[in-house]
Amino acid sequence: MSDQKKDDEIYPIAVLVEELKNEDVQLRLNSLRQISTIAQAVGQERTRSELIPFLNDATDDEDEVLLVLADELGNLVEFVGGGEYAHTILPPLTTLASVEETVVREKTVEAIKKISKEMGEDQIQEFLYPVLKQLATGKWFTSRSSACGLFSICYQNVDEETKTELRQLFSDLCKDPTPMVRRSAAKGLAVLVPYVGRENLRKELIPLFVKLAEDDQDRVRLLAVDNCVALSKILTEDEFITYVIPTLKSCAKDRSWRVRYMVAERFCQLSEPIEPEVTKNDLVEVFIGLLKDNEEEVRTCATLRIAELCGQIRVYQDVIKDAILPVIEELSKDFSDNVKIALAASVTELAPIIGKEMTVEKLVPLYLDLLKEDISDVKLNIISKLDTVTQVITIEVLASTLLPVVVELFEDRQWRVRNAVIEYIPKLAIQLGVQFFDEKLTDLTMSWLKDSVFKIRQTAARNLVKLTKVFGSDWCMEHLLPHIFKLLEEPNYKIKQTGMYSLTVLAPELGNEIVTEKILPKIKNLKSDKVANVKLYLAKTLKSLLPYLEENTIQQEVKPCLNELAKDEDPDVKHFATSALNKIS
Amino acid sequence: MDIDKVIEVLSKCQTPSEYEIKQLCNKAIEILIEEANVLRIVPPVTICGDIHGQFFDLVELFDLGGSPFETNYLFMGDFVDRGYYSLETFLYLLALKVKNPRRISILRGNHECRQITKVYGFYLECVKKYGNGNVWRYCTEVFDHLSLTALIGNSIFSVHGGLSPSIKTINQISLINRKQELPHEGPMSDMLWSDPESIQNWGMSPRGAGFIFGNEVVKNFNRTNGLSLITRAHQLCMDGFQYMFDESLVTVWSAPNYFYRSGNIAAILEIGENLTRQFKTFKAAPKEKRIVKVKMSIPKYFL
């Protein structure tokens, strides 16, 4: 190979070398991101013999740069010649696995796992295992911590003798003097569980799991919960009761709230794979303990999962009734707002699980209490799911029990609560029927169109459309239109705009005749309003109504009106009027 | 520059490109340069106080008061500093001004200047989001062109801070050359820094700029200029707004839970066609509404 050609091929690496000496971090980062391109340019052999060794020396840099380096190294397998040579990328990664910054180490472990996927069993035995051993017995806790992440991928691909050694190494790491290493080991345990076989699981891993669950660092203990979840998927019923449940019970009574919180967080994931009977016998009492916990965070977390848990044991209705419902009643009097908000969220979902009779007897009084709370999120959570409840208890019961309280919320101080009630009304309307709606709810519904909050007025207008779809356009004409026309005469320009907006959204439901004969004359009156905003909105409204008007109406009635508006001195009025006129021609 | 596209991007609390911002600022200056030191506004109009970069609370304000395309708004300054989204907030209002110049009016606050924004967060935010100070420079150019005061229907006077001992009549304000960096003293500085106080006349301000002024001063000013009300911002109000001096002056504050820690509510003042007054209050936007999708732009490098 001539010197010239050789230079050409090394040149990109020389450029990289230069760039990685640059002071500016951004430039170093940019050039690292191009490693794949460089590797492709220089070819597989030179990548292995020159690029990778060079990168091995580039591992003394800022954490930001090292993060990118680890990431890019994980992508190099195809450029070194495929799985056969993947192990050549291991040296720089091994160095990176020992750095101080956790984020970089984690990325490195990910990268090692990524390239190991391309390696065959022989390579893993020959190259990855020594790396793991080196890291696991390393002097610094950082390398030992990284080693924990590599066990699962290594274990699957080595021979029996090596497997035994790996288990011994792992056992040592679980007993490491440094808490950070024990943490990584606890994390690694869950991943390793599926691969070690039942016998080793029972004899070696489970004792390690129990020991880590008794660690004096709470950050290590809380990882035991995740390990419980992993074990619940693998063990038999009896094994689970014997080996896991005692540990779980002590975690649920741990002196550190973080551990107890973890139990609450993962509870339903834990109970899902096991038989409802086991759940009923052993886990329900643990759950109730969490619902009564001293720490607000734990109670809140557990409360959010009430419905899901009851769903899992729904065959045991009496357990729900005797054990769980009384606790729920206590929770509704909890002094913490967050607990009550969580309760409001999960207690509506309980209704379909316990059936009509129980809901009416036990849950409806609870909903009533919660709806009277002064916390808007509580009320919001109940109202937004009220539909679920209605389907269970039937409308007659709803009307006599909950409806009066819901009606009070029409005028709640918090606008988001009012908004939720408005969204709920059409669903009520379908079930209540026209008669009931007219008597009690029409006036209140119309008053929302004059609400002081803009968003509410918009939602209320769109609500009218939903109601018209249920009750028909005749009903709308008779009961709604007169009120809307009155809005057009209100002094406040924003209410006039709401009136026009309501008519715009109702137009498709009402049909051309009503639009032409009833609506158009009323809104045209606004063309001489003194406020420019009314006039510009009128121009917009006329443009939206064009599809519902006959051609001669447009020419004789609408066009002259728009021409007048187009001469207004306000530029926005002119703009919208002109835009409408353009649509006509 | 496609103004509708820029508004669309900003309405999601995202930032347009540096080039688009430059064009937006240039276009805004073209409009603002024509405006007088005292804006003449025909009621109805909704008056708002300090926003201080609290973008999602500005969205709450629009949810309460109406869409800025259909409602008349007057903002009394202090759009930047302290909140996390000063840039998006200011540019959003600027874009709305460019799109509907007749619907929305913006005044200069004491934070709309180079010195203050270098200390209280706006400059840092620009550098963090764009890697350099160009965007900050474009914005401070716009600040120099913002109007100082407004007169609504000949009877309501609006300014960010308060009154100045050098200004007895509104006509005098027209003589000021406003297109400059905010001076340390003088009538322009006073109007953006002064505070009302329960005294009779003038006093030294603890802020180190502007003055404090009292009952007699306000009554005289209003009488001389035929005003029924002065509206201003500049000072935090726990209840969102605060009347003083027999309802002849009111402070309106529109940043709820100011600086994400004060626990106050905010207010807007709706002035009707016939100069009727209605205050509406609002709280900070709930957590679920405060989400921004961050776009990562990795600069490309060519071998």
Interface residues (C-beta under 8 A of the other chain):
Chain A: P12 V15 Q26 N30 S31 R33 Q34 T37 I38 A41 W415 R416 S452 V453 F454 K455 P491 N492 Y493 K494 Q497 K530 V531 A532 N533 L536 Y537 D570 P571 D572
Chain B: V42 P44 F62 D63 L64 G65 G66 S67 E70 T71 N72 N100 P101 R102 R103 G272 E273 N274 Q278 K280 P286 I298 P299 Y301 L303
